[in-house]
Amino acid sequence: MKISYRWLKLYLQVNLSPERVAEILTNTGLEVEGVEEVESVRGGLRGVVVGKVLTCKQHPNADRLRITTVDVGEDVPLQIVCGAPNVAAGQTVPVALVGTTLYPDGEELILKKSKIRGEVSMGMICAEDELGLGNDHDGILILEDKWKAGTHCAEVFSLESDHVFEIGLTPNRTDAMGHIGVARDLRAALITAGESAPALIIPSGTFRSNAANPITLTVEDDGCPTYYGAYLTNITVQESPKWLRNSLTAIGLTPKNNVVDITNYVMHTFGHPLHAFDADQLQGNAVIVRPAKAGETLTTLDEVERTLDPADMVIADAKGPVCIAGVLGGLTSGVSQSTKNIYLEGACFNAVRVRKTAKRHAINSDASFRYERGVDPNTTAQAHAYALSLLAEHAGAEISTVDLVGASSFSWEEVSFSFQKVMSLIGLELSADTVDLILKQLDFKILAVNGDTWKVSVPTYRMDVTRDVDIAEEILRIYGFNKVEVPSQMKFSVAPLDPRPEKLEKNVLQQLTGNGFFEIMNNSLCKGEDYEKLQGELIESMVEMMNPLSLDLNVMRANLLFGGLQAISFNQNRQQPNLRFFERGKTYGKGASGYYEQTKLDLFAAGHTTTDYWNQSAQANEYFFMKGMMEALLQRLGLNAAFKAGSHSLYSEYVEIKSGKSTIGLLGMAHPKVLKHFDCKGPVAHASMNWEQCVQLVLQQGSKLFENLPKFPSVRRDVALLVDQKESYQNLEDIITQTGRGLLQNIFLFDVYEGDKLPSDKKSYAIGMIFQDANKTLNDKAVDKMVSKIVDQLNKRAGAVLRQ
């Protein structure tokens, strides 16, 4: 977003350097990414001087070229070959000397000594467009004879210099898409800092209405809440005045004509787009705002014929569309040099509709850029009136009465906030007077202050301010982000685990998706034959359908395992080998007290957890990967759990997950017979949680209290235990935990060894133990005594011996 320093000072007349303005704007959140000094004409016409054409004769080798001699104030006149039809001896003309850089059509052109059809040319006699002074290329530009040869053309044309700020505007700051919005922030920052600043000068439009509006205005689309229209006659379409051309050129716009330039100028003043139609091209004296009809087409200003969609909003006349509302005008109704009467539109359009239409047609115009982010509806009348007054002054327009369809004013939103919360958010302790001053400088109205609670109304141009955090941002950015000091002590709050079931579920599902799991949803009806084949008979507790749709849907599912395996088989058969799924659903059964249902969360993993890489091979999904996932989920819920080995006909490896005395889930590797039945390739790890039971346990244990960090050091001891092949680590961990209660803080397995150095029926577990006393420093004697006690219990209860 480009903002002109000279333009800005029209609305806030302060004596600040461009560098100081850039600093203040950056500190208010309008980050100035660069400040560029610009001339009203690119290059400042450096190297372009006044010349006097002394002679002009026909080029001997070209019918359309002339050879001239031109006095440019030097000792010897220059020979210049010129192709302009209007060049003649005795003229005063602008001459670009050799080495001069010009920018015709925006492209850099460096003039060099050259030969044109055999004749030397030492420069160029320039047309208006070649100098960047306008669009005329019918001939060379002829100057008044009063100018002396050799005079710099920058002096002739009274070129102005300016500074332009390139602001990295965030999408929410639509109010800063015009110079007035930026001036408002600048003034607010100055006042807050205790500096003096005059009131903003907001331009207003004053004009006389000479006749009734002959155009009938109709709005048939609720996506247009307000529409102003005025009919202007006896327009003279011509070059804009110099001050207007310079303003637009400074911010990178190319002047077109007075009508188009005025609408652009007002848009960059207020941030509100306008559109001018050639009124003589509007059929039936009608302007209709409506949805497009299927099959309608419109050739837009970029000369592209577009097929419209019924979701598009258009401005139409009695014959058909003449403009895509808020996006781009139509070619036939556009303003041209021959235009005599115009219809000026000032309107608001639904931001979402404009964004979708612009995207649908791949159009990115200045108007759509603003409308799709939201413009201030209360500025519409002001911008429209200002444009009308400029057209009356600079285009000789006679203006009809202004028609309005829709609301003329829009109410401000109200926001309530806690003063103390806002202060804690910004990290400062500001006085109520300072906050009051900042908000009022931003045009916020203080409606009520009741103790700690403030209630304010927010201007419609700040539609992004809807919450207390937005208020905090407004206060801080005007007060100054740079004034927030880094404290010597940091205060922060840690959000406790939210025990609400929906929040627990969200946390767990986010963790699963973050670990690459995809959610699946299977039918609750399934085939009873699967249970008969895999478990020997139909389980008595299963719920059978009295009138099944088919034999494939004759029972309610008793687990989520079978549906998950079907999903894995389906994907594997479509060349998707590496799979991670989760399903959250209900299982059904019947017991002595009747039918029941349980909510389960099941995880499935097949294929590889990693891919092949130059320094490692792909690792397969297996039991310990799934065990790690379950431990992470339980830790996220704040539940302590143990894994107890067991057996099950559907699993080759199987453990129950227990929390206290409650069994809350299971974990295992699907049995090969089960995988074969569902045509699954390779091992499949599966885990299941009784979700309702887990939620209940979380609610029962309540909030966890934070503990002080330990004051005394911990001690680590490692032991290598020789045990039977069938001995599980879980059993050893349970024994160690029970025996070491009080001093044992952590226990972990860091190695398992089975090899030639051990008997075939034995294996070795290497286990690390961390001991710590909350009240004193542990000495070796106390730790060794505890380790001996643990080893003794392991020997008695598990037959484990220390490996020598």
N, C-alpha and C positions, 0 to 999 in steps of 0.2 A: 504494500500500500504506500503510495507516494503522497507526501504532504508538503506543500510549498510554504516556505518561511514567510514570503511577502504576503501570500494569500491568508495565512494564519493571522498575521498582524492586522488584517482588516477587521477581525472580530475581537481580538484581544490586543490592545495597543500598549504593549510593554516594551521597554528598552532592554532587551536581552539579546546576547549574541546567539548565533545559531548553535554554537557548541554548548552553551548553557541550556538552551531549550532542549537539545538532544539529551543532555544528562538528566534533566527533570522528567522528560517523557519516559525515558528508560526506567527511572526509579519508580514511576507510577505503573509499570507493567506494560506500557506501550514501547516495546524494545526497539530502539533505533539501531538498525543494522548497518547504517551508513549515512553519511551526509555528503551530498554531491553539490558542488557549485556549478550552476548551469547558466547558460545564456538563453535569451529568448529565441535566438537562432543558434543551432548547434555549431560549434566551432567559433562563434562570435565574429564571423566574417573576417577572421584574421587572414591577411594576404589578399583581400578584395579591396580595390581602390577605385576611385572615380577616374574614368577615362574620357577623352575627347576624340571622337572619330574624325580624323583629318582627311582621309581619302577612302573610297570604297569602289572597287572595280571587280569585274567578273573574273572568277577563277578560270584559267585557261584550259583546265582539264576536267572541270565538273560544272554542269549547268546550274546546280542548286547551291553552289558555294560562292562566297565573296572573299576577296582579299582586301583587308583593311589595314591602315596604319593608324595607330592609336597613341595619343599623348597621355602618358600615365604619370607625368610630373618628373620624369627622369630626363637625362641629357638627350637621349635618342628615342624617338617614337618606336613602338613595337609593331611588328607585323603579326597580325592575328587572322587566321582563317575562320570565317563565321558562316554558318548555314542558315541563320535566321532570315526569313523573307523581308523583315521590316528594318534591317540594318541599313543605315545611310550616312553619308558624310555630314558633319555638323552636329551629330547627336552627342549627348552626354550619357554615358553608359557605365554600369558596374563591370569591372574587369578583374578576373581572378588571375593572378600572376603565377608564373612557373614555381612549383613547390607548394602551392596552396592546397589545402585539403577541404573538399566540399563533401556534402552528404545528400546528394539527390536520391530520393526514394529511400532514405535512411542508410544507403550503402556508402562506404567510404570511397572517395575518388581523389587521388593525388594527381595534380596537373603536372605534366612533364613537357619539356620542349619536344615537339614532334614535327613530322612531315605529313601533310595531308594532301594526297594526290600530287606529290612532288613539290609542294610549297611549304616552307617553314612556318610554323605557328608558335608564337611565344606567349601563349596564354589563352584565355577564353572570355568572350563577351557573354555575360550570363543572363539567363531568363529568371523569372521570379521563382519558379519551383526549384531551379538548380541552386539558388541561394538559401532555400528553406523558408522563404518569405510568404509563400502561398502555393497555389496549384496551377497557375497559368503557365503554359508552355507554348503558346501560340507564336511567341516571338521574344526578342530580347527585351529586358526592362529598360525603359528610357527615363532618365532622371531630369530634374530641373537644371537649366543651364547655369544657375547661380553657383553650383558647386565647382570648386577649383580642381583641376586635374591633380591626381595623386592623393586627394583627401581619402582617408580611410572610410569605408562604407559603414562601419559600425557607428561613426559619427553621423552619417547621413540618415540612417534609419533609427537613431536614438535607441540602440539596443539596451535592454535592461539585463542585469544579472540577478540571480536568485540562488537560494540554497534549498535543496530538496532533501527531505528526510525519508529514508526507506524504512518503513515500520513493519516489523514482523508481526502482523496482526493475527491474534488467535481467533478461531471461528466464532466464539461467543461475543466478541466485541463489535457487533454490528453498528453500535453507536459511534464508533471511531472510524467509520468508513467515509466520514465527511469531515471537513475542516472545522466545523463548529463543535463537533464532538471532541476532537483533539484539543481545541482551545478550552473547552470546559474542564477537561482533566488538568491542563496546564495551569489554569487559574486556581482550581481547587488546591493543587499542590503548593502554589505560591502563598495562598491565604493561610493554609495550614502551617506552613513554615514561618509565618509571621511577616512575610513580605507583602508589600502593597501591590494591588492589581486592580485595575478598573473593571467595571461591569462588562459582561460580554455584549458586543454589539450584534444583535441578531437581525439580519436583513428582513424587511417586511415588504410586501408587494402592495403598491397603491396604483390603481388604474380606474379608468372610467368605463362603465358598461354602456354601449351605445345602442344596443338592440337586443331583441329576444333571440334566444338560441334556436336556430332552425333545425338542429339535429335532435332527433328523438332518442333519448338514452334509456336503455332497458338492461337490467341485470337479472339473469336467469340462472345464476350459479352461486351457491352459498360460499364458494371459495373466494369470493370478492366481497369483503365486508364494507368497503367504501370506494366510491368511484366519482371523481370530479371530472367534468368535461366542459370545455369552453370553445366557442367558434370564433375564429379570428379571420378578418377580411383585410383585403388590400395590403397583404404582406409583400415586402420587397426582400427577396432572397438575394443576399449579397455577401461580400466578405465581412467578417466580424471586425469590430473595432480592435485596434492594436492591443489594448490592455487585456481584452478577452483572449485574443490569440496567444499572447505571451503567457497568460495564466495556464492555458491548456497545454501549451508546448512545454512548459516547465515540468509538468507532471507526466510527460511522455505521451500526450494525446496529440493527434494531428488535426488542426483546425479544418473544418469542412465548409460551413457557411453559417450565417448568423443564427438561423433557427436551430440547427443541430448543435452548434457550439453552446448556445444558451441552455439547452436541456442538459448537456454534459456539465456545464458549469454549475448549474443548480444541483445536479446529482452529487457532484464532488463538494458542494457546500454543505448540503443537509444530509447527504448519504441516502437520498430518496430518488429512485429513478422516475423519469417522466417519459412520455412518448408523444411525438407529433405526427399526425396523419395529414396527408394532402386531402383536404376536405372535398375537393372536386372529384376525387376518385371514390368517395363513399357513396355507394348506390342506395337510392331510396331515402336519403337523408336520415339514415338510421345507424346507431351504434348499439350493438347487442353483445353483452358479455354472457357467454354460454359455453356448455361443454361442446367439444367438436362432435360431429356426426361421423359415423363409420363411413369410410371411403372418401371423405373430404381431403382435398390437397391444398397446399399453399406454397407458393414460391417465395421464400424469405429473402431478406436483404442481401444475403450472401449468394443469391442467385441459385439456390438449391431447391428443387421441388420436393416437398416433404409430404408423405401420407400421414394424416393425422389420426390419432387414436381417440376413442370416446372419453378416455380419462384426461385428455388434454383440455385446458381451458383456453378459449380463443376470444378475440374481439372480432366481431363480424358486422357486416352491413346487411342490407336486405338481400344481397346476392350470395354472400358466403364469407368465409374467414378472410380477414385482412391483417391479422397479427396473432402470434402465439402469446397469450397473456403472460407478461412478466419475463418473457424469454427473448423474443426477436420479432421485429416487425415484418410486414409483407413488402415485397418489392414494388408492387403496383401502387400502394398507398404511401410510399415513402416520399419525403420532401425532396424536391429537385429544384434546379434553377428556375424552372418555369412555374413553380407553385405560387399561387396567388392567395389562396385561402387555406387555413389549416384548422385542424381540430386537435386541441391539446388535452392529453389524458394525464390525470394524476390519480393513482389508485394504489390499493393494497391487495395483494393476492396471497393465498394460502402458501406458506413456505414449503410444505411437503409436496403439494401439487406441482409447484414450480420446479422443485428439485427433481422429481420423478420425470417430468416432461423434458427438462433440459438433458437429463441422462438418457432418456429414451431416444432423443433426436441428436445426441452427441453435440450439443450446443453449449458453449461457455461464454456468455456475454456479460458485460458489465452489469446489466439489469438483473440477469438471473443470479449472478454472484451475490448480489445484495438481497434480492427477494427470497432466495432459498435459505438464507441465514436469518431472515426476519427483519423487516423495516418497521419503523415507528409509525403506527397508523395516525397518531395525533400530529405528525409532521406533514401529512399529505396535503392538507389545505394550505399550509404555510409555504411549502415548496412550490405548489401549483401557482399560488398568487404571485410569488416572487418571479417565477418564470414569465407569467403574463405581463408583469410590469416591465421586465427587461425586453420582451418582444415588442411592447408598445413603444419603448424608447429607442430601440436599435433596429427594429424592422418595420416601424410605422404601422403596426397592427391596430385595427379597430376591433374592440373586444365585445362579445355578446355577454349576456348574463351567464353566470357559471351554474351549471346543473349539478346536482348531487343526488346520487342514489346510494342509500346506506347510511351508516352512522356518521355524524359530524365530529363526535368525540368519543373517546374510549376511556373506561375507568382504569385507575392504577391498582395494581395488585398490592395486597397488604402482607407484611411479613412480621412475625413476632420472634423475638430472640432474647435469650438470657445474656445480660451484660457480662456477668462473670465467665460464662462459657466462651463468649467471644474473646474476652481478654486471655483466657487460657489457650485458645486456639492460636492467637497471634503471638503469644509469648511476651506480651507487654502489659504494663499496668497504666493505661491512659485514663485521664480524667473524663468524667461525663461531659464536661464542656467541650473537650477536644473532639470527642466522638460526635457530639451534637453539631459542632462546626463542620466537620468533614462531611457528614451526611447531608447537611443543608447545602454545602457548596456543590454537591453532586445532584441537587434538586430533589433529594429524598425529603419527605415530609414526616416530621415526628408527630404521630397521632396521640400517643399516650406513653407515659413512663410510670409504671406501677411497681415500685421497689426495684427488684432486679430485672423485671420484664419490661422490655421496650417494644412498642408497636409502631412500625413505620409504613408509609405507602411508597411504592417504588415507581419511578417514571416508566412510561410505556416503552421508552427507547432502551431500557435496561431489562429486557425480558429474560435475561439469563440469571437475574437475581431473584431467587425463589426460596432460599433457606438461610438459616443462621450462618452457615459456613460461607455463603456468598457475601453476607454482610461483613463478616470478618475479613474477607479478601479485599472488599472495597475500602474498609478503614485502613488496613495495613498498606495497601499499595499507594494510597494518597499520603498517608503519614510518612511512608518511605520504607521499602524493604531494607535499604542500606542502614537504617537506624536500629535494626534488631541486632543486639550484641549477643555474642556467643557466651552463655553463662558459664560460670565455673562449676556449677552443679547442674545436672540434667534431671528434670522431673518427667516421668512418663507413667502411663497407666497400662497395665497388661489386662487385656480382655479375658475374663474367665471363660471356661467352656460353657456355652449356652446350652442348658439341658433340655430346651424345647425339642420335641421329636423331629420337627421339620428342619431345625437348625443342625441337629446331630446328623440327620440324613444328608443334608447339603454338604456338610464338612467331609463326610466319608465319601460321597460320590465325587466330590471335587478331587479328593486324593486319588481315587481310582482312575478318573479320567486323566489326571496329571501323570499317572504312571503307565499310560498307554492302553487302558482298558476301554472297551466300547460296550455300551449298554445294548442288551438284546431283550426282546419281549416275546415270549412264547404263549401259545394257546393253553388255557387252563384245562381244557379237555384233551385227553390223550388216549393211547391205545392200551387196553388192559392186557393184551397179549404180551407186551413188552415186560410187564411185571411177572407174568406167569412163566415166561421163558427164562428170565434172569434170576428170579427168586424162588422158582419151583412151583409156586401157586399164587393165585390172586390174593393179596394181603387182605386179611379180614377187616382191617380198619379202613380199607379204601371205600370211596364213595362211588357207587355205580349209578349210571344214568338209567332211569326207568324206560325212557323212550329215546335211545341214542340216535343221532343223525346217521351214524355209520359205525362199523366195528372199530374204525380208527379213532373214534371220538366217543368211547363208551364209558370212560371213567374220568373222575376228577384227579388231577395229578397229586401224587403223594410226595414227590420231591421235584426239585428243579434240575436234577442231574441229567435226566434223559433228554429234556428239551435243549439243554446246553450242548450235549453231545451231538444232537441232530444239527444244531447250528454250526458246530465245528466241522462236521462231515460235509455239510452243504458248502461251506467256504473252502474246505480243502479240495473238494471236487472242482472248484473254480480257480485253482492254482493260487490259493492264499494259505500258505503253510504256517505262517507265524501268527498266532491268534491269541488275543486276550479279551475275554468277555466278562461282563457281570450282568446278573439279572436280579431284579428286586421284584418279588412277587409272592403270591400266597400259595400255600399248599393246603390240602384238604384231607380230612379223615373223619372217622366216627368212633366213638367209644361208648362206655357204659352210660354216660350222661347225655349222649346225643352227638350231633355233628359238631365239628370244630374246624377252625382254619388258623393257620399261623403265617406270619409274614417272615419271609426268608430273604437273605442277601447271599447269593452264591457267586463264586469266582471260578473262572475256567482259564487254563493256559495250555496252549499246545504249540509245538514247533520250537523256536529258539528265542531266548531272551536277548541275545546279542547277535550281530552279524559278523561274518568273516572279516578280519582285518589283517594287515600285514604282520602284526606282532601277536595276534591271538586268533584262536578258532572260535567259531560260533558256539555258544553255550545253550544247551537244551533246557526248555522249561522242565523243572522237576520239583520234587517234594520240597526241597529247602527254599526254592524261590517262592513257592506259594506260602510256606510257613513264615517267611520274612514279610510277605504282604499282609498276612493275618496279624502278625505281631505289630506291624505299623498301624493297622486300622484300630486294633484294640488300644494301642497307646494313644491314638488320636481321640478315642472315647474316654481315656483315663481309666481303663479297666486293667487290672492285673489278671493274667490268665496263665494256666499251666496246660501242657499238652500231654495227655495220657495215652500210651499205646494201647491198641485194642485190635479187634479183627472184625471184618464185615465182608459179606459175600460179594458185594459190588466193588470192593477195593483190594488191590494187591498190597498196598501199604495204607494203614488207617490209624488215626489218632482222634481222640475226643478232646475238645477244647473246653476247659473247665475254669470257671471263675468262682473261687470259694468252693461250695458244695454243688453249685449249679453247673450243668452241662449246657453250654451256650452255642456249641457248634461242633463241626467235624472238619477233618482235613485228610486228604489221601490222594493216592494215584489210582485212577480208574482201572479196574481189573481187565486183563486182556480179553476175556470173554465178552465183557460189556463193550469194549472198543470194537471188537469184531462184529457184534450185533448191530451197532450203529454205523459200521463202515468208517471208523475213525482211524487215521494213520498215525502211528507213533504214540508215545505216552501222552496222557492228558492229566494234568494236576487239577484237583477240584477242592474247593473249600466252601463250607456253608455256615452261615451265622443265623441263629434265631434272633431276628432283629428286635422284636418286641421285648424279648427277655433282656437283651443288651441295654435297651433304652431304660427298662425298669431298674436295672442295676445301677445305671448312671444316676437316675433320680434318687435312688436310695442312698448312695454314698455322699450326695450333696457336694458342696463346694470344697475344694482342697485349699488348705491354708499354706501360704508361703513360709518357708523356714529360712532361718539365717544360714548364710554360707558357713561351712565348717571352719573352725578356728585352728584345728589340729590336723597334722598331716596324716595321710593314709599310708597303709603298708600293703604291699603285694606279695603273695606267695603263690608259686606254681607247683602243681603236683602232676606226675604221670602215673596213671592207674592202669594196672593190668586187670582186665575183666573178661568174662565169657563173651563169646561172639553174640549171644542173644541178649546181652544186657544193654538196656537203653540208657542213653545219657540223661533222659528226663528223670529216671529213678535216682541216679546219682545226684542230680541237682537237688531233688527233693530232700534227700538225706543230708546233704551239705547245708541246705537252707535251714532245716529244722535244728541241726546240731549247732550251727554257728550263729543262731539268733542272738542279737544284741550287739555283736561286733562286726558281723559280716555285712558289708554294704553292697557288694556286687559279686557275681559269679559268671564266668563265661568259658566256653569251650573254644580252644584255639588250635587244636590239632587232633586228628584221628589217624592212628597208624596200624596197618595190617600188612605184615610182610614175612620174609623168610626168617628173620631173627626172632619171631614169635611162634609159639605153638599154633597149629592150624585152627584150634578151637578158641583162640584168644585174640584180643585186640587191645589197643592202648588209647586211652583218652588223656589228653593234656589239658588240664583245667586251671584257669587263673582265678584267684580269689582276692578281693580287696577288703581289707579290714580297717576299721576306723572307730575311735571312741569320741563321742561328742564332748566329753568333759576333760580329757587329758591326752597326752601323747602316749601312744602305745610303744612299749619296749619289745625287744626281740623275744624276751622270755615269755611274755603274755601271748604274743602271736604264735610262737612255737607250741605253746601249751594248747592253744585252740586248734592248730593244725593237727596236732597229735590226736586230739579228741575226735576231730572229723574223720581222720584216716581210720581210727579204731572203729567208728560207727560204720564206715563204708565197708570195712572188712567183715564185720559181724552181720550186716544186713544185706550186702550185695556180693560178698566174696571178693571184694576188690583188694588188691595189694599194691604197694608202691613198686613201681618198675625201677629196678636197679640199673 
